[in-house]
Amino acid sequence: MENTYPNPKEFWAKRRVCVTGGAGFLGSFVQAELRERGASELYIPLIEDYDLTQMSDIQRMLADARPDVIIHLAALAGGIGANRERPAEFFYKNLMMGVPLMHAAWAQGVDKFVAIGTICAYPKFTPVPFKEENLWDGYPEETNAPYGLAKKMLLVQAQAYREQYDFNAIYVLPVNLYGPRDNFNLETSHVIPALVRKMIEAQQRGDAEVVLWGDGSPTREFFYAGDAARGIVMAAERYNSSEPVNLGAGMEISIKDLAEMIARLTGFEGKVVWDTSKPNGQPRRGLDTSRAKDYFGFEAQMSFEEGLKRTIEWFKENQASIQ
């Protein structure tokens, strides 16, 4: 059966859209995608103006935004180190930014709520590629379980509110993101920006080696933020059902191969040393992305090497202003 989708320009023309986290890394790409597809009334709440863990601020934000659609990107996120040091914060803040917001959106008659999940919601030992039906087959990897479970509750809530209230809430799970404008702070960044920064700065200093966590054996799937934004916006336009949907590029690479690739693309000529006293994180991550294609026609477009080149170039151009 051939899918018939709404015309994006018509879909967004009269809809007011609130994008929480819209001023962040992924949010910048989502904003651009929405505008390109015809959305003109965007409301981007800033963290300085609204604390979304407080219901009073959520209510005030909804009164100010008057949204027809909410895309909830706002999250406290980070790499293994940050998750290990602050598990309580990662659990509480992500839960309390999401659950009360969806409840208030339903209570105020918002037409659609797009909840953004996380690959960290999957069980530690999920068969690869991860299929959405495996989400409940075990406990998440310990280092990021509090974060993963807090975000997973939005799936439970979306399904419960759809069942009881017929509320149009959907749940998509993007895999590990990367791209220009990413977070390059070594205390809180994810693996790609961390590797890019470490190798460029090591090369500039003339260091003989770069030390990386773990043994390099885990695999990850990486998803260009521009592709992720397109997938999220397409889901907002076209998908209206209770099942969770993976968003990814359908590729898998070991951290060791990733490190070698980034060394080549950044020009780092030293040695990569693995600190095996540090944790690896989840052994493998790679998504089955067929549901997104079947349900709303999404497929990733950016090649991994081209995406890395754009990320590296952005860092080089902005290095002086990055903390």
N, C-alpha and C positions, 0 to 999 in steps of 0.2 A: 504494500500500500504506500502510495506516495504521500510524504508529509507536506502539509500546507502550513506555512508559518506566517505570522503577522508581519506586515511591512514595518521595519524598525522605526522609520521616521513617523509613521502614523501612530505606532504603539506609544512612543515616548512624547509625542507632540504636546499632549495635554496632561501629562502625569508629572506631579511633583515628586522628586526623588531625594530621599535623605540617605547619605552614605556615611555611616559612622566609620571612623578611621580613614576617611576620605583624604585627609591631608598626609597620610603615611605613604610608605613605599608602594604597596599594591594599590592603595587608594588613588595615587596619582595616575596610574594606568587605567583604573576603572573610570575615573572622571573623564579622561580623554576619550575612552571608548564610548561612554554615554553621550558625550557631546557630539562625537562623530556620527552616532546613530540617531541623533535628533533630539536628545534631551536638552532642554534649555533651562528648566527650573530645578537646579541642584542646590541642596542644602548640605553643607559640610560642617558639622559641629566640631569645634576645636576643643582639645583637652583642657586648654586654659579657661574655657567658658563653661564646660559641662563635665562633671564627674559622673560617668555613666554607671558607677557602682552605687549611686544614690538615687532612689526613686524620685525624689523631688527634682533632681536635675534632669532625669529622664522625662518627667512630665513637662518640665519647662522647655526642654528641647523639642518635644513633640508639638507643643503649643506654638513654638517659633517656626518649626519646619512645615507643619501641616502636610505631612507626606501622604501620597497615595501608595508609594513603594518605599520600603526600607531595605537597603543592602547593608548588612551588619558585618563590617570588616574589622571593627575595633577589637583589639586583643592585646594582652600582655604575652609576648612571645620571645623566644631566644634559643640559643644553642644548648648543648648538654650541660655546660658549666653553669649557665644561668638557671636552668631547670633544677639542677642538683642543689644549688645554694638557696633557692627561694621557692620550694615546692608549695608552701602554704599560700604565698602570694599568687602564684600561677593558678592554683585551684580557685581561690576565693574571687579574685578579680575577674577572671574569665567567666566564672559562673554568674557572678552578680552583674556583670555588664550585659549578659545575654538573656538570662531567664526573665528578670523583671522587664527588660525592654520588649521582649516578645509579648509578654502578658499585657503590658501597657498598649502596645500596638494593636493587639486584638481588641482590647477594651475600648480603644478610641476609633475603631472602625477602619484601620489601615487596610488597603486592598490586598497587599502582598508583602510578605516578609521573606527575604533571602538570607538564610543563615549560612555562614561559612564555617565549615568544620575543619578538621585537621587530620593528616595522615597518622598523627600520633594517637588517634583513637583506635587504631587497629591493634589486635593482639600481637604480642611480641613475636610469636612464631606463626605468622599467617602464611599459608601457601602463596608463593609468588607465581604469577601476578596477583595482587590483592583484588579480590572480588567483593562487592558490597555485601553480599550475603554472608561473608566471613567476619563481619564487624563484631559480632557477639560471641565468637568462638574461643575467647580467652582474655586474659588480663594484658593491658598494654605493657610495653617495655618500661621497666621501673623508673628510669631516669626522667621520663617525661609523662608518666601516667597521670599525675594530678592535673596537668594541663590538658592532656588528651581526654580524660574523663569529664572534665568541666565542659569542654567544647562538645563532647558527645551527648551531654544532657540536652543540648539544643535540638538534637535529632529526636529524642524521646518527646520533648515538649512540642515540637512541630507536628509530630504524628498524633499526639494526644489532642492538641488543639484543632487539628484538621478533623479528627474523628468526632469530638464532642461539639465543636463550635463551627465546623466547616470553614475554618480559618485557612487561607491560602499561604501556608508557610512551607518553604522548600529548603533542602539541606544539601549543599555540595561540599566535596572534600578535595581541595587542591593539594597536590603533592608539593615537595620542597620547592620554593620559589627562588628565583635569582633574576638579576638584571640591573640596568642602570638605576641609580638612586637608592640602591639597597642600603642596609645598615652595615657600615664597615667598622664599627666599634668592636675591638677584639674581645671585650668583656661580654658582649651580648649578641654578637653576630652569628649567623649560620655559617656553614662550612665554606661555600664558594667565596663570599666576600672576605672571610677570614684568610683563606688561602691566597686570594688575589693580593690583599694588603701585605700579608707576611712576605710573600715572594718579591713583590715590587720593592718594598722597603729593604729587604735583605740584599737584593741586587744593588740598590742604591748605596747601601753601606759597605758593600763588598764582603758580606758575610760568607763564610765557607759552607754553612749549613742552615737549614730550617728544621725546627723540631715540631712534629705534628702528633696529635693525640691518637692513641690506639695502635693498631697494627696495619691499618689500610685495607683490611679484608672486607668490611661491610660494603654492601652495595646500596646505592640510592638512585632514585629517579629525580631529575631536575626539570623544572617547568618554568619557561620564560614568563616573566610577570605580565607582559603584553598579551600573551596567549591566555594566561589565567584570567585576565580582565575580560577578554572577549568571551571566554567560556561562562563566566559569572553573569555577564550582561545578556548573553544568549539564553541562559537558564531563566533569568528574570523575565525575558520576553516570552519564552516558548514552553517552559516546563511548569506543570501545575499538578504535582502528585506527591505522594508521601514517601516514596523510596529514596534513600540517599544515592547520590551520584558522584562517582570519582571524576576528578578533573586532572589530567596529566598529559604527558608527552608520549607515554608508551615506550620509554627507554629505561635502561638500567646500566649503571657504571660503578665500578668499585672505587672506593675513596683513593686507593693507591693509583689507579689509572687516571682519576680526576686530578690528583696532585701532579702527576707527570704531564698531563695535558696543560694545566695552568702554568707550570714551570716553563714549558715550551712557548706558550703564548705570551707570557710576561717577559721572557728572556732571562729568567733566573738560571744561573749556571752552576750553583752550588749543589750540595748533597741534601737529600730529604732523609731525615732521621725520625724513626717512629718511637714514641714514648709509650711502651706497652703497659706501663703502670696506670695509664689513663684509660677510661672506658671507651668501648667502641660504639655503644648505643645499639639500636636494633640491628640484627645481623643482615637482613635484606629488606629492601623496599622497592617495589615496582608495582604499578597499578594496571589492572585491567580497565581500559578506558572505553570499552565498547558501549557501555550503557549511555554515556554522554552523546556518542555519535547516533545511537539508535533513538534516543528520546528527544534530542533537540538539535541534532546535526552538527555537533561540535567536534573538530579535530585540531590538534596543535599544528602550527605552521613553521615556527622558528627552528632552524637547525641548531643543535647544541653548540657547535663550534662558533657559529656566527653570533649566537646569544652571548657566549663567553667573551668574544672579541668586543662586543658592544659594552659589556660590563667593565672589562679591563680599561677600555678607552675612557669611559665615564669616570672611573676612579682616577686615572692619570690626569684628566682635565680638571678634576675637583679636589685633588689630593691636598692642596694647600689649605683648604677650608674644612677638611674633615678632622674631627677630634680623634 
